Amino acid sequence: MTLEALTSDLLGPVHHGFFTRKGGASSGIFEGLNCGLGSSDQTEAVELNRARVAEAMGGPLHGVHQVHSADVVVIDGPLSDVTDPDGNPRRADALVTNVAGQVLTILTADCQPVLFSDPDAGVIGAAHAGWKGALGGVLEATIEAMQGLGADPKNIRAAIGPSISQASYEVGVDFPEPFLNDDPEASRFFSNGEADRYMFDLPGYGLWRIRRTGAQAEWTGHCTYLDPGRFYSFRRTTHAGEADYGRLIAAIRL
């Protein structure tokens, strides 16, 4: 089966894709294009899936060990920048580069995969932004790191890929507090749910934070929770009582 990669018109000609689970070699609960080596899926299947993505993107994939932080890896020279002294992926949640031919990737399963480009400066970025990372400033940190490589926020374009939508993202009564303490205007991203619960608009919150920097941004509009045929979802897996879940991959190449 052919891989399916969603794209954003906002990113224009920059080679990128938010890959769905279609066209992969994994089976069972991971059926499809599971690209998460940290899952309990068969390693051989995951490596085959990643190889298919690398072929589609035209180069080796570079990622980080995602930890819900605001840390960004800047690749402005040797690719050893993406690994620690032991050769393992560095702990961070975003990557930026101005080195031609590099493919930056992010893994998600409800969190926001965000791809960035300043076509004038020749700088790209990729960020993993769940609620914790978005609140902690990973989106702004990515844009700041791109500026360090010569990008201008007014020329930066950002696309948020498939993420959990507000209709599927129920949170507890205490969840909004840190968002409101950070900025009372964030109240607009919470609506009333059942009883004392709230519904959180994660993509809307991400768009708001990106646009405040002066950058352009859009969301593809795809909800990971509501479309099991195309997307993996941590929350859907949890509600179904399944043992594990696959990871979607988003990629961008300069």
C-alpha positions, 0 to 999 in steps of 0.5 A: 500500500502507498504511504499517505502524507498530508501536506499544508499549502502554507508550507508551499514547495518545501518538501514535507508530510504529516504521514498517516498510518497507511502503507506501513508494515506493522500489524495488530494494534500497531497496524500500519505505519508505526514509526515509534521505536519506543513502542513495543511493536516489532523493531523490524517492522518499525525500521521498515516503516521508517525506511519507507518514510526516509525514501519518500522524503529523500534522505535519512531521518533525524529526530530527538528523544521527546520528553515534553520539554521546550528544548530545541536541537540546532543542526547548523553543522555536523549531524552529531548535533542530534546525538549525545556522546553515547550516540543516542538521540538527544533529549529535546522536543524540537529541531531546526536546521539551515543545512540543505538535505536534512530531514527533521522528524517528530513523532506524535499520537494526539500531541501536535506535530508542528512543521516550520519553514522560512523559505527566504532564509532557508531554515526549517524546524519541527516541534512536538507540542503536547499541552505541557510542551506548548505551555512550556514554550516549545513553539516559541523556542523553535521560532527563536532557534530558527531566528538564530539561523537567520529566519525572520518570524514574519517570514516563518510559516508553521503547520500543525498536523493531525492532533486531538481536537477539542471535541475529543479532549476532555480534561479535569477541573484543575487542568486549566489553572496553569494555562490561566496563570500563564495568560488569562486569555487562554480561557478561550481554549476551554469549553464546558464539558460534562459535570465539572470537566472541560474540553481543551482546544489544543490545536487552537492554543498552538495556533494562538501561541505561534501567531503571537510571534508574528509567524503565520500558522494553520492546522490541517484540521485532522483529529487523531482520536476520531479517525482510527483508520488513519491515525494513532491516538494515545487517548483512544488506545487508553479508552479502549484498554489496549496495551500500547499504541503506534506513533505517527511521523511528521517530516520536513526536508530543506 
